[in-house]
Amino acid sequence: MILTNEAGLSLNAKVEINELGIVLHSRSGTSRNRDYRAALELIMERLDNADVDFEIYRDSNRVQDEPLPDRRLSFDKQAPIARRFDLIVQAMNEGTSSHGAWRRLLIATPGVNPQSLPSIVGAKEAKGASRLPSIELRKVHREHIERAVEFLLNGGDAPNFSPSRDYDAMTADGKPLAPKKVFGLALQEALGIEAFPAHFSSGWGQVSFDLLEEAGLWIVPKVVDAVRRPKAKSSKTQAELKRFIPTEEEKAWIEGNPKIVSHLVRERQPGLAKQKREEFLSKHGRLFCEDCRLDPVERYGKDAGTACIEVHHHRTHVAEMQPGHVSVTDDLKCLCANCHRVLHRKLTLGLSA
């Protein structure tokens, strides 16, 4: 939501209403929420005029786990509005060397119906953002994403985007970040706009997730209560995914990275695996593990031994497969069950396989 002044003009300051009161988003840079001061002063003035009592609390992401009373900002409520603002900023910056860090605030209004607050403070819905075409989204490059990651790891925020509920974007050293926040910040820098969730989609197969992974982030689901199948572009692949039933062991791999579903589906193409075994037998005269050199027939006998050799898709990994990729037997490798599972686990963990 945005505020309008007495002349009916919109302020460049984003606010939202929640069950506790009004949230005023932080100011950053030269253009984002540049009317922060005017917005806070206007909110306080209009709450005063409506005889609404209020308290103000720090509300940045880094402090939201702290008890609300510990985040309260003390200031003289009887002081003139402009003086109150100065006192609030001083309280925000207490204990730091900052002189102008105007952060996200919660203006709590206990006992007031939140639905009545927009009319009290003159807030209205902001115009919605429209989805950007992929050609625009792909203007986000690795350096934009890396700077967004650094900004978030150093305590910065992307307040237009909510904390992630479904996925984490893991850094190389295992630190989780909200994928939408990372991509939203990168998009802002790449296009010079204020980014909103409506500007792009997130999820497997979307441009945002593809670019995050290409930049070195490892996207994993927060909670996996079912197999998350990637979106398939062709009807043939869609049918293959519908028939795919993972084992309990494979479900554990999928928790680490749902993209391994595509890898497993490709390996289970019966005609291709059968062809690979036949070519391998024709070339070597026997089946054996190409990694550890185990000869299962020698170890377990002819009838049971050949069941130990499985086909692994090793040449073109799922992350590198382009739409329409057709597997050939040279993409495949004959492995014993143990070596095969070790390589799948490495793929899940993002290790070299």
RONUVEX-842017 format. One record per residue (C-alpha): x, y, z. Coordinates in nm, 2 decimals, always signed. Last residue first. Example, Ala and Ser with C-alpha at 12.3 -4.5 7.8 and 13.67 -1.06 7.14 Angstrom:
RONUVEX-842017
R      X      Y      Z
R  +1.37  -0.11  +0.71
R  +1.23  -0.45  +0.78
This chain:
RONUVEX-842017
R      X      Y      Z
R  +3.04  -3.73  -0.98
R  +3.16  -3.39  -0.86
R  +2.96  -3.29  -0.56
R  +2.63  -3.11  -0.57
R  +2.50  -3.30  -0.26
R  +2.23  -3.48  -0.47
R  +2.47  -3.56  -0.75
R  +2.72  -3.71  -0.49
R  +2.44  -3.93  -0.35
R  +2.36  -4.05  -0.70
R  +2.73  -4.13  -0.75
R  +2.74  -4.33  -0.43
R  +2.42  -4.52  -0.53
R  +2.57  -4.63  -0.86
R  +2.90  -4.74  -0.70
R  +2.70  -4.97  -0.47
R  +2.47  -5.11  -0.73
R  +2.76  -5.20  -0.97
R  +2.80  -4.96  -1.26
R  +2.76  -4.97  -1.64
R  +2.79  -4.61  -1.78
R  +2.55  -4.42  -2.00
R  +2.59  -4.11  -2.22
R  +2.76  -4.32  -2.49
R  +2.44  -4.52  -2.51
R  +2.25  -4.22  -2.64
R  +2.02  -3.97  -2.46
R  +1.81  -3.72  -2.65
R  +1.81  -3.37  -2.52
R  +1.48  -3.20  -2.62
R  +1.51  -2.92  -2.37
R  +1.88  -2.87  -2.27
R  +2.05  -3.11  -2.03
R  +2.32  -2.94  -1.82
R  +2.15  -2.97  -1.48
R  +2.05  -3.32  -1.57
R  +2.40  -3.44  -1.62
R  +2.53  -3.52  -1.96
R  +2.79  -3.80  -1.97
R  +2.69  -3.99  -1.65
R  +2.35  -4.15  -1.69
R  +2.40  -4.47  -1.48
R  +2.30  -4.82  -1.60
R  +2.29  -5.10  -1.34
R  +2.50  -5.41  -1.29
R  +2.41  -5.61  -0.98
R  +2.14  -5.80  -1.16
R  +2.41  -5.97  -1.37
R  +2.53  -6.17  -1.07
R  +2.21  -6.36  -0.99
R  +2.20  -6.63  -1.27
R  +2.57  -6.61  -1.37
R  +2.72  -6.65  -1.02
R  +2.77  -6.42  -0.73
R  +3.14  -6.31  -0.74
R  +3.25  -6.41  -1.09
R  +2.91  -6.31  -1.22
R  +2.93  -5.98  -1.03
R  +3.27  -5.87  -1.19
R  +3.36  -5.57  -0.98
R  +3.58  -5.32  -1.18
R  +3.54  -5.05  -0.91
R  +3.43  -4.78  -1.15
R  +3.33  -4.95  -1.48
R  +3.14  -5.22  -1.29
R  +3.14  -5.55  -1.49
R  +2.92  -5.71  -1.76
R  +3.09  -5.97  -1.98
R  +3.22  -6.02  -2.34
R  +3.38  -5.67  -2.34
R  +3.25  -5.51  -2.66
R  +2.94  -5.73  -2.72
R  +2.86  -5.73  -2.35
R  +2.88  -5.35  -2.34
R  +2.67  -5.31  -2.65
R  +2.40  -5.54  -2.50
R  +2.41  -5.36  -2.17
R  +2.37  -5.02  -2.33
R  +2.08  -5.14  -2.55
R  +1.89  -5.27  -2.25
R  +1.95  -4.93  -2.07
R  +1.82  -4.75  -2.38
R  +1.51  -4.96  -2.42
R  +1.42  -4.95  -2.05
R  +1.43  -4.57  -2.00
R  +1.50  -4.59  -1.63
R  +1.81  -4.38  -1.64
R  +1.62  -4.09  -1.79
R  +1.36  -4.10  -1.51
R  +1.64  -4.10  -1.25
R  +1.81  -3.79  -1.39
R  +1.48  -3.61  -1.42
R  +1.40  -3.68  -1.06
R  +1.75  -3.56  -0.97
R  +1.60  -3.21  -1.01
R  +1.43  -3.24  -0.68
R  +1.76  -3.18  -0.50
R  +1.84  -3.29  -0.14
R  +1.49  -3.41  -0.07
R  +1.50  -3.60  -0.40
R  +1.80  -3.80  -0.27
R  +1.59  -3.91  +0.03
R  +1.30  -4.00  -0.20
R  +1.55  -4.22  -0.40
R  +1.62  -4.43  -0.09
R  +1.25  -4.48  -0.03
R  +1.21  -4.59  -0.39
R  +1.08  -4.35  -0.64
R  +0.76  -4.40  -0.86
R  +0.79  -4.25  -1.20
R  +0.49  -4.32  -1.42
R  +0.37  -3.96  -1.40
R  +0.72  -3.84  -1.48
R  +0.73  -4.06  -1.80
R  +0.40  -3.92  -1.92
R  +0.52  -3.56  -1.87
R  +0.84  -3.65  -2.06
R  +0.63  -3.77  -2.36
R  +0.40  -3.47  -2.34
R  +0.70  -3.24  -2.37
R  +0.80  -2.94  -2.16
R  +0.82  -3.12  -1.82
R  +0.79  -2.94  -1.49
R  +1.00  -3.09  -1.22
R  +0.84  -3.35  -0.99
R  +0.84  -3.27  -0.62
R  +0.80  -3.61  -0.45
R  +0.59  -3.57  -0.14
R  +0.62  -3.43  +0.21
R  +0.94  -3.24  +0.13
R  +1.00  -2.95  +0.36
R  +1.24  -2.67  +0.30
R  +1.30  -2.76  -0.07
R  +1.65  -2.73  -0.20
R  +1.81  -2.47  -0.44
R  +2.19  -2.49  -0.47
R  +2.34  -2.15  -0.56
R  +2.62  -2.14  -0.81
R  +2.52  -1.86  -1.05
R  +2.38  -2.11  -1.29
R  +2.16  -2.22  -1.00
R  +2.02  -1.87  -0.95
R  +1.97  -1.83  -1.32
R  +1.76  -2.15  -1.35
R  +1.56  -2.06  -1.04
R  +1.46  -1.72  -1.18
R  +1.40  -1.85  -1.54
R  +1.14  -2.11  -1.41
R  +1.18  -2.48  -1.45
R  +1.17  -2.55  -1.08
R  +1.00  -2.28  -0.89
R  +0.97  -1.90  -0.90
R  +0.77  -1.67  -1.12
R  +0.87  -1.31  -1.21
R  +0.75  -0.95  -1.19
R  +0.46  -1.02  -0.96
R  +0.69  -1.07  -0.66
R  +0.80  -0.71  -0.69
R  +1.12  -0.54  -0.82
R  +1.19  -0.16  -0.80
R  +1.36  -0.09  -1.13
R  +1.72  -0.04  -1.25
R  +1.70  -0.35  -1.48
R  +2.00  -0.55  -1.36
R  +2.01  -0.39  -1.01
R  +1.65  -0.45  -0.93
R  +1.66  -0.80  -1.09
R  +1.95  -0.90  -0.86
R  +1.75  -0.78  -0.56
R  +1.44  -0.98  -0.67
R  +1.65  -1.28  -0.75
R  +1.80  -1.30  -0.40
R  +1.48  -1.22  -0.22
R  +1.29  -1.47  -0.43
R  +1.54  -1.75  -0.35
R  +1.52  -1.69  +0.02
R  +1.87  -1.76  +0.16
R  +2.02  -2.06  +0.33
R  +2.39  -2.07  +0.43
R  +2.56  -2.40  +0.33
R  +2.92  -2.29  +0.25
R  +2.85  -2.29  -0.12
R  +2.54  -2.09  -0.07
R  +2.20  -2.26  -0.04
R  +1.89  -2.11  -0.20
R  +1.61  -2.23  +0.03
R  +1.27  -2.34  -0.09
R  +0.90  -2.37  +0.02
R  +0.81  -2.10  +0.26
R  +1.05  -1.83  +0.16
R  +1.06  -1.50  +0.36
R  +0.84  -1.24  +0.20
R  +0.96  -1.02  -0.09
R  +0.92  -0.64  -0.11
R  +1.14  -0.62  +0.20
R  +1.46  -0.73  +0.02
R  +1.69  -0.73  +0.32
R  +2.05  -0.65  +0.42
R  +2.22  -0.83  +0.70
R  +2.56  -0.89  +0.54
R  +2.44  -1.23  +0.40
R  +2.16  -1.04  +0.22
R  +2.40  -0.80  +0.05
R  +2.65  -1.07  -0.04
R  +2.38  -1.28  -0.20
R  +2.25  -0.98  -0.40
R  +2.61  -0.90  -0.51
R  +2.65  -1.26  -0.63
R  +2.31  -1.25  -0.81
R  +2.40  -0.93  -1.00
R  +2.75  -1.07  -1.08
R  +2.59  -1.39  -1.22
R  +2.37  -1.20  -1.47
R  +2.01  -1.08  -1.46
R  +1.94  -0.96  -1.81
R  +1.77  -1.30  -1.84
R  +1.46  -1.16  -1.67
R  +1.41  -0.91  -1.95
R  +1.42  -1.18  -2.22
R  +1.20  -1.39  -2.00
R  +0.92  -1.14  -2.02
R  +0.83  -0.94  -1.71
R  +0.51  -1.02  -1.52
R  +0.31  -0.71  -1.43
R  +0.34  -0.50  -1.12
R  +0.02  -0.41  -0.93
R  -0.08  -0.05  -0.86
R  -0.04  +0.03  -0.50
R  -0.35  -0.02  -0.27
R  -0.44  +0.28  -0.07
R  -0.33  +0.44  +0.25
R  -0.48  +0.76  +0.40
R  -0.38  +0.71  +0.76
R  -0.73  +0.66  +0.91
R  -0.88  +0.50  +0.59
R  -0.60  +0.24  +0.57
R  -0.62  +0.17  +0.95
R  -0.99  +0.07  +0.96
R  -0.92  -0.29  +0.86
R  -0.66  -0.32  +1.13
R  -0.93  -0.29  +1.40
R  -0.78  -0.08  +1.67
R  -0.72  -0.21  +2.02
R  -0.34  -0.20  +2.00
R  -0.20  +0.03  +1.72
R  +0.15  -0.09  +1.65
R  +0.37  +0.11  +1.42
R  +0.61  -0.15  +1.30
R  +0.93  -0.02  +1.14
R  +1.16  -0.11  +0.85
R  +1.48  +0.09  +0.88
R  +1.60  +0.44  +0.83
R  +1.97  +0.41  +0.87
R  +2.06  +0.78  +0.86
R  +2.32  +0.86  +1.13
R  +2.49  +0.52  +1.15
R  +2.78  +0.46  +1.40
R  +2.58  +0.20  +1.59
R  +2.47  +0.16  +1.96
R  +2.15  +0.37  +1.91
R  +2.07  +0.39  +1.54
R  +1.70  +0.31  +1.57
R  +1.67  +0.53  +1.89
R  +1.82  +0.82  +1.71
R  +1.59  +0.77  +1.41
R  +1.29  +0.77  +1.65
R  +1.41  +1.09  +1.82
R  +1.45  +1.27  +1.48
R  +1.10  +1.16  +1.38
R  +0.95  +1.28  +1.71
R  +1.11  +1.62  +1.65
R  +0.93  +1.65  +1.32
R  +0.60  +1.55  +1.48
R  +0.63  +1.80  +1.76
R  +0.70  +1.64  +2.10
R  +0.43  +1.50  +2.32
R  +0.50  +1.14  +2.22
R  +0.86  +1.17  +2.34
R  +1.06  +0.88  +2.21
R  +1.14  +0.52  +2.30
R  +1.17  +0.26  +2.03
R  +1.04  -0.09  +2.12
R  +1.23  -0.39  +1.99
R  +1.28  -0.56  +2.33
R  +0.91  -0.54  +2.40
R  +0.84  -0.74  +2.07
R  +1.05  -1.03  +2.18
R  +1.34  -1.09  +1.93
R  +1.28  -1.32  +1.63
R  +1.20  -1.02  +1.42
R  +1.53  -0.86  +1.48
R  +1.73  -0.96  +1.17
R  +1.42  -0.93  +0.94
R  +1.38  -0.56  +1.02
R  +1.09  -0.47  +1.25
R  +1.21  -0.20  +1.50
R  +0.91  -0.10  +1.71
R  +0.68  +0.20  +1.73
R  +0.39  +0.23  +1.98
R  +0.05  +0.38  +1.91
R  -0.25  +0.54  +2.06
R  -0.52  +0.64  +1.81
R  -0.69  +0.98  +1.88
R  -0.78  +1.01  +1.51
R  -0.58  +1.33  +1.48
R  -0.28  +1.16  +1.66
R  -0.30  +0.87  +1.42
R  -0.31  +1.11  +1.13
R  +0.00  +1.30  +1.26
R  +0.19  +0.98  +1.33
R  +0.12  +0.84  +0.98
R  +0.21  +1.16  +0.81
R  +0.55  +1.19  +1.00
R  +0.63  +0.83  +0.90
R  +0.54  +0.89  +0.54
R  +0.72  +1.22  +0.51
R  +1.04  +1.06  +0.65
R  +1.02  +0.76  +0.42
R  +0.95  +0.97  +0.11
R  +1.26  +0.81  -0.07
R  +1.09  +0.47  -0.05
R  +1.34  +0.33  -0.30
R  +1.49  +0.61  -0.52
R  +1.82  +0.72  -0.38
R  +1.94  +0.40  -0.22
R  +1.75  +0.24  +0.07
R  +1.44  +0.33  +0.28
R  +1.28  +0.07  +0.50
R  +0.92  -0.04  +0.48
R  +0.66  +0.11  +0.71
R  +0.45  -0.16  +0.87
R  +0.11  -0.06  +1.01
R  -0.08  -0.22  +1.30
R  -0.06  -0.55  +1.49
R  -0.27  -0.77  +1.27
R  -0.10  -0.64  +0.95
R  -0.13  -0.34  +0.72
R  +0.14  -0.26  +0.47
R  +0.34  +0.05  +0.39
R  +0.55  +0.15  +0.09
R  +0.69  +0.50  +0.06
R  +0.72  +0.71  -0.26
R  +0.43  +0.93  -0.15
R  +0.11  +0.95  -0.37
R  -0.04  +1.29  -0.43
R  -0.39  +1.36  -0.29
R  -0.30  +1.72  -0.19
R  -0.33  +1.63  +0.18
R  -0.08  +1.35  +0.13
R  -0.13  +1.00  -0.02
R  +0.02  +0.68  +0.13
R  +0.10  +0.36  -0.05
R  +0.00  +0.00  +0.00
